[in-house]
Amino acid sequence: MNKKTLPILLIGFILLAAVVTACVPSTTAATPTQPAPATATLSFITTNTPFPLTLTPGVVTPLPGQTVVPSTATSSICADPQVTALIDSFKSAILKSDGQLLSSLVSPTRHMDVAFFRDGTVITYDPEHAQFLFETTFQVDWGPEPGSGAEKIGSFHDVVVPELVKIFNQPYTLTCNEIKHGGASYEIKWPYQGEFYSVYFPGTEANGNMDWHTWVIGIEYVNGKPYIYALMQFFWEP
């Protein structure tokens, strides 16, 4: 064999081995990198309990006719004319079905929780969707009716608005950081850490005042301006 031929053959064997090695699939498959799942941003959120669920300390079970007085620090909303103007604007928005006005009253940071029943479903609306609450027919399950247990299903406009219209069209009293009521078979409490006003209708003598109603409006400040962060209804339950 020619001495020059040996190096050429060695080079050929090396190249052939490299090609074969490249063609053999690896026994360890690379784990494909999965894209991070997209996070859906909800415009309104359905929850079973209000958030944050921080019970007001010092709340006791009231006797009939008494007022629940939560233990709070020095109030910042009770003497503020901006807050009473806010409630007047809320009343006007409800009675006139003014979505644009209602939207301007909803907290831009915390949004607005709405509970038709004290222990029912809580729906959180942001300002954008609050604008259309008098128009939308979106059905909501607000929870079981006290007594019958039947599910209360309907839109905000069909379920919540009529009760708010009713209380604002009757003689009512406003109370700061107290939940006025006409007697209840359950513990009346405000399940948020935050200030509020109650809108209280004492009921009628013809019904033994058992038709009393209270809507509580949670109010917070954002950049020095008051906004609504929660609405919750209380009434006599069997």
trRosetta pair geometry for C-beta under 8 A, 3 or more apart (Angstrom, degrees):
i j d omega theta_ij theta_ji phi_ij phi_ji
1 5 5.7 -112 175 63 94 128
1 6 6.6 92 130 -58 126 92
2 5 4.3 93 70 -11 94 106
2 6 7.8 -155 94 -14 58 76
3 6 6.2 -40 -162 13 42 114
4 7 6.9 -53 -168 32 42 102
4 8 7.0 37 144 -14 68 112
5 8 5.6 -65 -158 40 42 113
5 9 6.2 40 150 -22 76 105
6 9 5.8 -54 -146 35 31 108
6 10 6.5 31 157 -19 65 105
7 10 5.6 -55 -149 36 35 113
7 11 6.3 37 154 -21 67 103
8 11 5.8 -53 -152 34 32 112
8 12 6.5 33 149 -22 64 105
9 12 5.5 -54 -150 34 34 114
9 13 6.5 35 153 -19 67 101
10 13 5.8 -51 -149 34 33 109
10 14 6.4 34 153 -19 65 105
11 14 5.7 -56 -152 35 32 113
11 15 6.4 29 153 -17 66 106
12 15 5.8 -56 -149 37 31 109
12 16 6.2 31 154 -20 66 108
13 16 5.7 -56 -146 37 32 112
13 17 6.3 33 156 -20 66 105
14 17 5.9 -56 -151 34 29 110
14 18 6.5 31 152 -21 63 106
15 18 5.7 -55 -153 33 33 114
15 19 6.6 33 152 -20 66 103
16 19 5.8 -53 -152 33 33 111
16 20 6.5 31 153 -17 66 106
17 20 5.8 -54 -147 37 33 111
17 21 6.2 34 155 -20 66 107
18 21 5.8 -55 -149 36 29 112
18 22 6.4 30 154 -21 63 107
19 22 5.8 -58 -153 34 30 112
19 23 6.5 23 153 -18 65 109
20 23 5.8 -63 -151 37 31 108
20 24 6.6 32 154 -27 67 103
21 24 6.0 -53 -150 24 33 110
26 29 7.1 148 92 -80 99 42
42 45 5.1 106 101 -79 138 77
43 126 5.7 -104 -175 26 68 122
43 128 6.5 -82 -157 77 117 118
43 129 5.2 121 145 -43 115 129
44 111 7.9 172 -117 179 68 146
44 123 6.2 18 166 178 121 90
44 124 5.6 176 -161 86 71 61
44 125 5.0 -10 -112 -101 119 52
44 126 6.4 -138 -78 1 69 79
44 129 5.3 -89 -46 69 115 165
45 123 7.7 161 79 -157 44 48
45 124 4.4 0 51 49 88 118
46 121 6.3 -14 -163 -176 96 116
46 122 7.6 146 -157 81 48 54
46 123 5.8 -19 -103 -106 70 72
46 124 7.8 -153 -71 19 26 80
46 140 7.7 -176 -104 -143 118 98
47 50 7.3 124 91 -97 128 20
47 51 6.4 -12 112 -23 175 106
47 121 7.6 148 78 -164 40 69
47 122 5.1 -24 70 69 89 102
47 124 6.9 37 5 -16 109 111
48 121 6.6 -55 -114 -116 46 63
48 122 7.2 50 133 21 7 92
49 53 5.2 15 137 -84 126 132
49 122 6.5 21 160 6 10 132
49 191 7.4 -103 -175 144 96 152
50 53 6.1 132 78 -86 69 74
50 113 5.0 79 -130 171 97 163
50 115 6.6 -68 -62 -43 107 131
50 122 5.0 170 -78 -110 63 165
50 191 5.3 132 48 93 124 117
50 192 6.0 -71 126 -67 138 97
50 230 6.5 36 -144 -126 137 134
50 232 7.6 -52 -61 -73 142 128
51 113 7.3 169 37 -78 64 139
51 122 7.9 167 -3 103 71 149
51 124 7.9 -25 36 -70 104 140
52 192 7.0 103 61 -136 64 73
52 193 6.6 -24 77 25 110 101
53 191 6.0 -26 -141 165 68 110
54 191 7.6 129 62 168 36 59
54 192 6.6 45 57 -158 81 34
54 193 4.0 -19 91 -25 129 111
55 59 6.9 -107 169 25 100 129
55 189 6.5 5 -152 153 98 138
55 191 5.8 -39 -99 -133 67 62
56 59 5.2 83 84 -38 96 117
56 70 4.1 -31 153 -145 144 130
56 71 6.9 158 161 45 91 68
56 72 7.2 -35 -154 -69 116 89
56 189 6.4 -167 41 -172 102 96
56 190 5.2 38 -12 70 135 92
56 191 7.6 -120 -7 -103 83 18
56 192 7.5 18 -49 72 95 40
56 193 6.8 154 -86 -98 66 57
57 70 7.7 99 65 -169 45 87
57 71 5.2 -55 94 62 83 121
58 70 6.2 115 78 -163 103 51
58 71 3.0 76 26 -11 155 122
59 68 6.1 20 -145 -169 93 116
59 70 5.6 -18 -76 -106 92 79
59 71 7.7 -124 -45 5 56 84
59 187 7.4 98 136 174 111 110
59 189 4.4 85 155 -119 159 108
59 190 7.4 -174 -87 30 144 71
60 68 7.5 -173 56 -130 60 84
61 187 4.7 -77 -101 -103 84 90
62 66 4.4 -158 -167 77 104 106
62 67 7.2 -152 -127 87 142 5
62 68 5.3 -97 -53 -67 126 82
62 181 7.0 127 75 58 155 122
62 183 7.9 -137 111 -118 108 43
62 184 6.9 64 64 38 106 100
62 187 7.8 126 10 -139 72 54
62 188 5.9 -21 13 36 121 110
63 66 4.8 71 59 -4 76 127
63 183 7.8 -31 145 -118 47 84
64 182 7.4 1 -165 150 82 48
64 183 3.0 17 -139 -117 89 115
64 184 7.6 167 -101 13 67 41
65 182 6.8 6 -91 -157 55 44
65 183 5.5 3 -35 -60 58 95
67 175 7.3 -118 -149 175 136 164
67 178 5.1 18 166 175 121 120
67 179 6.9 164 -165 75 73 48
67 180 5.4 -29 -115 -102 103 60
67 181 7.3 145 -112 24 53 72
68 178 6.5 161 79 -162 58 67
68 179 4.5 2 53 52 113 99
68 181 7.3 33 -4 9 99 116
68 188 5.1 -143 -31 95 144 104
68 189 6.7 -147 -172 -93 156 50
68 190 7.8 165 114 -14 134 90
69 177 7.8 50 -151 126 64 86
69 178 5.4 -19 -101 -112 65 100
70 177 6.2 -108 50 176 103 87
70 178 7.5 -162 11 -97 77 48
70 179 8.0 67 -27 -5 100 95
70 189 7.8 102 -87 -149 107 74
70 190 6.1 -58 -56 36 146 118
72 75 6.6 54 114 -75 129 79
72 177 5.5 -92 24 -162 154 137
72 195 7.0 94 -158 -96 153 81
75 78 4.2 48 116 -2 147 111
75 79 7.4 125 99 0 108 84
75 176 6.3 75 -161 146 161 125
75 177 5.7 -126 -96 -21 128 146
75 195 6.3 110 -141 -123 88 135
76 80 7.0 24 149 -32 59 131
76 195 6.8 -144 49 -25 81 160
76 221 7.1 -65 119 -21 133 132
77 80 5.4 -70 -148 28 41 120
77 83 4.6 103 -170 -83 91 159
77 176 6.4 -173 98 -150 92 119
77 177 7.7 137 61 -43 107 100
77 195 4.8 156 13 129 132 147
77 197 7.4 -118 129 -49 130 96
77 219 5.4 116 -133 95 157 129
77 226 6.6 99 -123 -110 107 135
78 83 7.7 -47 -80 62 13 155
78 176 3.8 128 -109 134 92 164
78 177 6.6 -58 -68 2 115 111
80 83 4.6 82 84 -5 100 105
80 84 7.7 174 96 -2 59 80
80 226 6.9 138 112 -41 140 135
81 84 5.7 -52 -150 40 47 107
81 85 6.1 50 151 -21 71 106
82 85 5.6 -60 -151 40 31 114
82 86 6.3 40 148 -28 65 103
82 225 6.9 -130 177 -143 142 58
82 226 5.3 145 122 10 107 114
83 86 5.3 -45 -150 28 35 117
83 87 6.7 33 152 -16 64 100
83 197 7.1 148 160 -41 116 132
83 219 5.9 71 -138 169 108 162
83 226 5.0 88 -93 -25 73 176
84 87 5.7 -48 -149 35 37 111
84 88 6.4 42 149 -20 64 103
84 174 7.4 107 -119 125 91 166
85 88 5.5 -51 -148 37 35 115
85 89 6.3 37 151 -21 65 104
86 89 5.6 -55 -150 36 30 112
86 90 6.4 33 150 -21 64 103
86 105 6.3 132 -161 -140 89 107
86 219 6.8 116 97 -127 151 125
86 226 4.9 -93 -42 97 156 117
86 227 7.5 -148 -143 -100 140 24
86 228 7.2 170 164 -48 120 87
87 90 5.4 -48 -147 34 35 114
87 91 6.4 40 152 -20 64 102
87 174 6.7 86 143 -120 167 140
87 197 6.1 -52 -82 76 138 157
87 199 7.6 165 -161 -73 123 114
87 217 6.5 147 -107 67 96 162
88 91 5.6 -51 -150 34 32 114
88 92 6.4 32 151 -18 64 106
89 92 5.6 -52 -148 37 33 113
89 93 6.3 37 152 -23 65 103
89 101 6.2 -146 178 176 94 113
89 104 7.9 -76 158 86 138 107
89 105 5.9 173 109 -81 118 128
90 93 5.6 -51 -147 33 32 113
90 94 6.5 29 154 -17 64 105
90 102 7.3 74 -130 -115 63 73
90 105 5.6 159 -81 173 84 168
90 217 6.9 123 94 -127 174 149
90 228 6.5 96 -92 -55 134 142
91 94 5.9 -58 -151 37 30 109
91 95 6.2 17 159 -10 67 112
91 168 4.9 160 -143 -139 97 136
92 95 6.1 -60 -139 43 28 103
92 96 5.8 -1 170 7 66 119
92 98 6.7 -10 129 27 82 137
92 101 6.5 -69 100 141 101 160
93 96 6.6 -72 -135 53 19 92
93 97 7.8 36 169 -135 53 5
93 98 4.6 -105 -132 65 62 95
93 99 7.6 107 -166 -79 103 17
93 101 4.1 -152 -94 97 102 111
93 102 4.1 140 173 -64 143 80
93 105 6.7 -124 -15 4 157 139
94 97 7.6 16 -174 -71 25 42
94 102 7.6 96 -60 -86 59 116
94 161 6.4 177 -155 -143 87 79
94 164 4.7 -103 -155 126 147 126
94 165 6.1 -160 149 -74 105 67
94 168 6.1 131 87 3 132 156
95 165 6.3 123 -100 -123 63 83
95 168 6.0 -119 -60 108 108 140
95 169 7.6 132 -108 -64 112 92
96 101 7.6 47 72 30 119 143
97 134 4.0 130 -167 -154 91 148
97 157 7.8 44 -130 -132 111 106
97 161 7.5 34 -99 -152 86 145
98 101 4.0 28 120 22 120 116
98 102 6.3 151 95 -18 68 86
98 134 7.5 77 15 -11 12 156
99 102 5.5 -54 -142 39 35 112
99 103 6.1 42 157 -26 67 104
99 130 7.0 167 -162 132 80 59
99 131 4.4 81 153 -177 106 47
99 132 5.7 59 -157 -73 152 23
99 133 6.1 161 -117 37 100 71
99 134 5.0 -133 -59 22 100 108
99 135 6.7 -38 -49 -7 150 102
100 103 5.8 -51 -151 30 28 115
100 104 6.9 26 152 -19 60 105
100 131 6.0 37 -88 -139 43 96
101 104 5.8 -58 -156 32 34 111
101 105 6.9 27 151 -19 65 108
102 105 5.8 -65 -157 34 36 110
102 106 6.9 41 151 -33 69 101
102 130 5.2 -136 124 154 102 105
102 131 7.0 171 73 -97 93 37
102 133 6.6 -82 106 40 155 122
102 134 7.7 142 9 -26 146 108
103 106 6.1 -50 -154 16 35 114
103 127 4.7 87 -171 -176 79 79
103 128 7.1 60 -144 -91 121 16
103 130 4.7 156 -97 88 63 100
103 131 3.8 10 -64 -72 138 82
104 127 7.3 71 -78 -151 23 119
105 227 6.3 154 174 -145 47 69
105 228 5.2 34 142 6 96 111
106 111 6.3 1 167 -153 111 48
106 112 4.5 -86 -136 -27 100 122
106 125 6.6 -86 -133 103 150 95
106 126 7.0 130 131 176 140 30
106 127 4.4 -180 72 -89 117 72
106 130 4.7 159 -33 -4 150 165
106 227 6.4 28 139 -177 17 110
106 228 5.8 -51 -107 65 45 94
107 110 4.2 -8 116 52 146 87
107 111 5.8 -76 74 -18 92 9
107 112 6.3 145 23 -61 87 71
107 127 7.9 -143 74 -54 29 99
107 220 6.0 31 -103 58 133 110
107 222 6.2 136 -148 -31 80 134
107 227 4.0 134 -86 115 62 129
107 228 6.3 -128 -27 78 83 40
107 229 4.4 21 -16 -87 146 80
108 111 8.0 26 -147 -72 12 52
108 127 5.9 -14 -98 -21 69 136
108 222 5.9 173 42 137 95 169
108 227 6.9 -123 -2 -111 69 170
109 222 5.6 167 2 -111 117 130
110 220 6.4 56 17 46 146 149
110 227 7.9 153 44 97 101 122
110 229 4.4 2 98 -132 133 116
111 124 5.1 72 110 176 132 98
111 125 6.1 -176 177 86 106 38
111 126 4.7 -63 -114 -94 117 57
111 127 7.3 -129 -119 -26 71 63
111 229 7.2 78 80 -141 35 68
112 124 6.8 154 78 -154 40 58
112 125 5.1 -23 65 61 96 88
112 126 7.9 162 20 -94 79 17
112 130 6.3 64 33 -84 135 134
112 228 5.4 28 -110 112 115 97
112 229 6.1 -149 -104 -152 55 23
112 230 6.6 177 -159 -78 59 27
112 231 6.7 27 176 -6 104 96
113 122 5.1 -9 -166 -176 105 115
113 123 7.3 143 -154 76 53 36
113 124 5.2 -28 -93 -95 64 79
113 218 7.5 25 48 33 101 140
113 229 6.9 22 14 149 88 64
113 230 4.3 -5 57 -115 99 84
113 231 7.1 -167 95 31 59 59
113 232 7.7 5 112 -58 102 93
114 122 6.9 150 69 -158 40 62
114 123 5.1 -23 58 64 96 88
114 124 7.6 170 13 -86 73 29
114 125 6.6 23 -8 -1 117 110
114 156 7.1 36 112 -121 166 111
114 160 6.3 -15 177 -110 133 156
114 230 7.6 180 -72 -157 37 53
114 231 4.8 4 -116 60 71 106
114 232 7.9 178 -157 -74 36 51
115 118 6.5 77 134 -115 129 23
115 120 5.9 147 -165 62 86 87
115 121 7.4 -179 -125 90 73 36
115 122 4.8 -32 -78 -99 93 80
115 123 8.0 161 -75 19 46 65
115 230 7.7 6 4 -172 98 96
115 231 7.0 -173 32 96 62 62
115 232 4.4 11 58 -115 111 82
115 233 6.8 -147 102 21 74 74
116 120 5.8 -37 64 69 78 148
116 121 7.9 14 29 60 94 76
116 142 4.2 -5 39 -170 133 139
116 143 7.2 -178 65 34 98 101
116 152 6.4 -124 101 107 144 146
116 159 5.9 -36 -105 144 152 117
116 160 5.7 -118 -92 -88 102 86
116 163 7.6 122 -145 27 91 153
116 233 5.9 -4 -166 25 37 130
117 120 3.1 87 57 -18 107 121
117 121 7.9 60 45 24 99 56
117 142 6.2 122 1 146 97 98
117 143 4.8 -111 43 75 133 130
117 144 7.6 -45 20 68 176 48
117 145 7.7 -156 -81 -112 138 35
117 146 6.9 162 -139 -34 122 94
117 152 7.2 141 -30 27 119 142
117 233 6.9 -42 -90 69 23 103
118 186 7.5 160 78 103 149 143
118 188 7.8 -93 -130 -124 156 65
118 232 6.2 73 -112 176 64 110
118 233 6.9 -115 -56 81 71 57
118 234 5.7 50 -69 -95 123 74
119 143 7.1 178 101 173 59 158
120 142 5.1 26 152 155 144 69
120 143 2.6 -152 -141 25 95 149
120 144 7.1 -164 -107 36 97 50
120 152 7.3 -23 -139 44 152 121
121 140 7.1 -160 96 166 137 99
121 141 5.9 88 -6 101 157 73
121 142 5.4 -140 47 -149 103 30
121 143 4.7 -179 -6 -47 78 93
123 140 5.7 -35 -64 -146 148 146
123 142 7.9 -64 -17 -105 114 74
123 156 7.6 -126 84 -79 150 107
125 129 5.1 -128 -157 87 90 107
125 130 4.7 111 139 -69 126 84
125 133 6.8 4 -139 -72 161 125
125 156 7.9 29 -63 -83 145 156
126 129 5.5 79 55 20 75 97
126 130 6.9 -131 96 -14 33 94
127 130 5.4 -55 -141 32 32 118
127 131 7.0 48 158 -34 61 94
128 131 6.2 -50 -174 10 31 115
129 132 6.1 -65 -162 41 49 99
129 133 7.2 77 142 -57 71 85
129 136 8.0 -5 -171 -22 87 154
130 133 5.5 -22 -155 -20 45 121
132 135 5.0 -69 -167 52 75 108
132 136 5.0 74 134 -35 101 105
133 136 6.3 -43 -119 29 29 107
133 156 4.5 -52 -165 91 101 145
133 157 6.4 163 153 -57 65 82
133 161 7.8 156 137 -60 103 114
134 157 5.4 108 -140 -102 38 114
134 161 7.1 95 -109 -89 77 151
135 157 7.2 143 -6 -57 13 148
136 155 6.1 -174 106 -152 76 127
136 156 7.1 46 70 32 104 104
136 157 7.0 162 63 -12 60 118
137 155 5.2 -98 -150 -61 35 146
137 157 7.7 -57 -94 41 49 125
138 155 5.7 106 62 -115 50 95
138 156 7.8 20 66 -2 92 90
139 153 5.7 21 -177 173 108 96
139 154 6.3 -52 -135 -121 75 17
139 155 6.2 -66 -90 -61 42 68
140 153 7.0 -175 85 -148 38 57
140 154 6.8 -29 49 75 74 36
140 155 6.7 99 7 -116 92 30
140 156 6.9 51 9 -52 138 69
140 159 7.3 -113 63 28 105 147
141 151 5.7 -31 -149 -177 99 118
141 152 7.4 121 -163 77 50 55
141 153 5.2 -21 -99 -99 63 88
142 151 7.9 138 51 -180 63 69
142 152 4.3 -44 60 91 108 109
142 153 7.1 -171 10 -86 80 33
142 154 7.5 -26 -12 42 117 76
142 159 6.0 -173 -31 158 148 157
143 151 7.2 -133 147 -139 13 67
143 152 6.3 1 63 37 51 102
144 148 7.8 -154 178 86 88 69
144 149 4.8 -19 -170 -155 127 49
144 150 6.6 132 -150 65 72 23
144 151 5.9 -50 -92 -88 59 51
144 152 7.3 134 -140 -4 11 84
145 148 4.7 9 86 54 120 101
145 149 6.5 -52 60 5 73 8
145 150 4.8 5 20 57 118 78
145 151 7.6 -133 -12 -70 81 5
145 152 5.5 112 -62 -51 84 102
146 237 3.9 -70 162 -140 155 115
146 238 6.6 154 140 34 99 74
147 237 6.7 -155 -40 -166 92 78
147 238 4.4 67 -96 39 108 120
152 159 6.4 110 160 -139 109 134
154 158 4.2 -105 169 89 123 118
154 159 4.1 142 81 -48 115 108
155 158 4.7 82 54 15 84 101
155 159 6.6 171 76 3 37 93
156 159 6.6 -72 -129 50 20 91
156 160 4.9 -29 -161 30 65 121
156 161 6.6 80 142 -29 69 95
157 160 7.7 -12 -54 50 11 83
157 161 5.2 -3 -149 2 41 139
158 161 7.3 36 -22 37 11 104
158 162 7.3 0 -178 -13 33 114
159 162 7.3 -91 178 27 12 101
159 163 7.7 -9 153 -3 52 111
160 163 6.3 -72 -164 40 36 106
160 164 6.3 27 152 -15 74 112
160 231 7.7 78 -164 113 131 140
161 164 5.7 -62 -147 41 34 109
161 165 6.0 36 157 -23 71 106
162 165 5.6 -52 -143 36 31 113
162 166 6.3 38 155 -26 64 104
163 166 5.5 -47 -148 30 32 116
163 167 6.7 24 157 -13 63 103
163 213 7.2 -155 -173 -164 99 149
163 215 7.6 140 130 -73 102 121
163 233 6.5 3 136 -112 147 148
164 167 6.2 -56 -148 38 32 103
164 168 6.2 21 158 -10 66 112
164 215 6.4 62 -108 -83 78 165
165 168 6.1 -66 -145 45 27 104
165 169 6.0 17 160 -14 66 117
166 169 6.1 -69 -146 41 23 104
166 170 6.6 6 160 -9 62 115
166 213 7.4 48 104 47 114 165
167 170 6.1 -68 -148 41 32 104
167 172 5.8 61 171 -75 85 144
167 199 5.9 99 142 127 132 116
167 201 5.1 -136 -136 -26 85 128
167 213 5.4 -119 -89 99 115 127
167 215 5.8 170 62 -5 166 118
168 172 7.2 -57 -105 9 35 142
168 199 7.5 -18 -78 175 73 146
170 201 5.1 48 94 -127 127 130
171 201 7.1 119 82 -129 55 81
172 199 5.3 21 160 180 143 80
172 200 5.9 151 -163 72 86 40
172 201 4.9 -53 -97 -74 92 72
173 180 6.5 11 80 37 113 171
173 199 7.9 164 78 -153 38 42
173 200 5.1 -23 58 61 85 99
173 202 7.8 40 6 -38 110 99
174 197 5.6 -9 -166 -177 95 119
174 198 7.3 156 -152 77 45 50
174 199 6.2 -15 -98 -100 71 63
174 200 7.8 171 -83 18 22 82
175 178 4.5 -68 147 67 123 100
175 179 7.6 172 85 -90 126 12
175 180 5.0 118 9 -28 148 112
175 197 6.8 150 74 -160 41 66
175 198 4.8 -12 58 53 96 99
175 200 6.4 17 4 -3 114 125
176 195 7.6 -4 -174 -177 88 107
176 196 7.9 161 -157 93 50 44
176 197 5.5 -33 -101 -103 57 79
177 195 5.8 -52 -82 -146 99 82
177 196 6.3 117 -93 55 47 66
177 197 7.8 -27 -29 -85 44 44
178 198 6.3 -87 91 15 56 127
179 188 5.4 -153 108 147 140 119
179 189 7.7 -161 14 -111 154 15
179 190 6.3 179 -47 -48 126 100
179 198 5.0 141 -122 -79 48 148
179 214 6.2 97 -170 149 83 154
179 216 6.0 -32 -109 -84 99 127
179 234 6.7 60 -177 16 123 158
180 198 5.2 169 20 107 82 138
180 200 3.7 -35 83 -74 122 162
180 202 8.0 -57 147 -83 120 80
180 214 6.0 176 77 -107 69 130
181 184 5.7 -20 150 -29 145 112
181 188 5.6 -151 -17 -81 158 171
181 200 7.0 -120 -71 -130 37 118
181 212 6.4 119 -167 124 56 137
181 214 5.4 -74 -89 -17 77 143
181 234 6.0 -61 -101 121 121 132
182 202 5.8 122 -80 -157 116 60
182 203 5.3 20 -73 -3 170 128
182 209 5.1 -150 -166 150 140 103
182 210 7.1 -167 113 -109 131 29
182 212 3.2 147 3 -9 134 160
182 236 6.7 -50 77 -57 105 108
183 209 7.9 82 22 111 113 108
183 210 7.9 -59 69 -109 110 68
183 212 7.7 109 33 31 70 143
183 236 7.0 22 85 -101 77 105
184 187 7.8 179 103 -60 125 6
184 188 5.4 108 37 -45 155 110
184 234 7.1 -50 -88 177 144 111
184 236 6.5 -149 -106 -111 66 56
184 237 7.0 38 -154 26 87 87
185 236 7.7 74 -1 -161 93 69
185 237 5.9 -112 46 76 109 83
185 238 7.4 5 18 161 154 14
186 237 6.3 13 -5 50 121 128
188 234 5.8 55 -131 -144 111 151
190 196 5.9 -162 -138 20 148 150
190 216 6.3 -147 -106 168 104 159
190 218 7.8 142 -166 -86 117 99
190 232 7.6 157 -127 53 70 144
191 232 8.0 127 27 -82 96 168
192 196 7.6 109 64 -48 118 125
192 218 5.8 15 62 -114 156 142
192 229 7.7 160 -173 105 162 117
192 230 6.0 179 -28 1 156 162
194 218 5.5 53 103 -162 125 110
194 219 7.7 179 153 62 105 40
194 220 5.7 -48 -157 -73 126 105
194 229 6.5 -48 143 66 163 140
194 230 7.6 122 77 14 136 124
195 218 7.4 127 86 -154 42 63
195 219 5.7 -47 96 67 92 85
195 220 7.2 140 45 -84 87 58
196 216 5.3 21 166 178 138 99
196 217 6.0 158 -160 80 83 45
196 218 4.7 -44 -96 -99 101 51
196 219 6.2 143 -110 12 39 80
196 230 7.5 -49 -103 70 118 107
197 216 7.3 170 87 -154 40 58
197 217 5.1 -10 60 58 87 101
197 219 6.4 35 -4 -11 94 128
198 214 5.3 -11 -172 -169 111 112
198 215 7.3 154 -158 80 59 40
198 216 5.0 -29 -102 -101 76 77
198 217 7.7 175 -90 17 26 72
199 214 6.7 151 75 -157 52 56
199 215 4.6 -8 55 60 108 91
199 216 7.6 -166 19 -80 72 28
199 217 6.8 53 -17 -14 105 108
200 212 7.4 -4 -171 -174 85 103
200 213 7.6 173 -149 92 45 49
200 214 4.8 -7 -104 -106 75 92
201 212 6.2 177 94 -152 68 57
201 213 4.8 15 49 53 110 86
201 214 7.4 -159 27 -72 65 49
202 209 6.1 -36 153 -145 80 109
202 212 5.5 -33 -165 -112 28 105
203 207 6.1 -111 -180 78 105 110
203 208 7.7 -30 144 94 137 42
203 209 3.7 116 88 -154 131 54
203 210 6.2 132 -150 37 153 19
203 211 4.4 136 -134 65 94 65
203 212 3.8 -64 -37 -59 108 68
203 213 7.6 127 -69 -5 75 64
204 207 5.0 70 69 22 92 97
204 209 6.7 -170 60 -88 25 49
204 211 5.9 -1 22 53 87 124
205 208 7.4 33 -169 -83 38 22
205 209 6.6 3 -92 -49 39 83
207 210 5.4 -113 143 47 94 81
207 211 4.4 37 97 -11 154 113
209 212 5.8 25 170 -44 77 103
210 236 4.8 -79 -173 49 76 172
211 235 7.9 -14 -164 -161 40 111
211 236 7.2 -80 -84 25 21 123
212 235 6.7 175 92 -139 62 68
212 236 6.2 90 48 -29 85 102
213 233 7.1 -28 -167 -161 95 97
213 234 7.4 148 -162 83 49 56
213 235 4.9 -14 -109 -95 69 104
214 233 7.2 147 85 -158 55 50
214 234 4.5 -10 63 61 103 101
214 235 7.1 -180 25 -70 68 57
215 231 6.5 -12 -175 -165 103 91
215 232 7.3 155 -157 79 57 38
215 233 5.5 -25 -103 -100 72 71
215 234 7.9 -176 -80 23 28 70
216 230 7.5 -6 109 112 92 100
216 231 7.2 155 80 -153 56 41
216 232 4.9 -14 55 61 104 89
216 233 7.8 -166 16 -78 76 23
216 234 7.0 46 -18 -5 106 108
217 228 5.9 -63 -171 -127 98 105
217 230 7.4 156 -162 85 34 61
217 231 6.1 -4 -106 -102 63 73
218 228 6.6 99 74 -164 65 61
218 229 4.6 -71 110 68 113 84
218 230 3.3 40 20 44 133 97
218 231 7.4 -119 16 -54 85 36
218 232 7.8 54 -26 0 102 100
219 226 5.2 3 -177 -169 110 112
219 227 7.1 157 -151 76 64 32
219 228 6.3 -39 -97 -100 65 49
219 229 7.0 158 -104 13 13 88
220 226 7.1 154 84 -145 24 64
220 227 6.1 -28 67 61 73 82
220 229 4.9 30 7 -22 115 133
221 224 6.1 3 -176 -116 117 13
221 225 6.5 137 -152 63 73 27
221 226 5.6 -45 -91 -88 66 56
221 227 7.5 125 -119 14 20 79
222 225 6.0 -35 67 63 69 82
222 227 5.5 1 10 4 113 129
228 231 7.0 18 175 -52 124 91
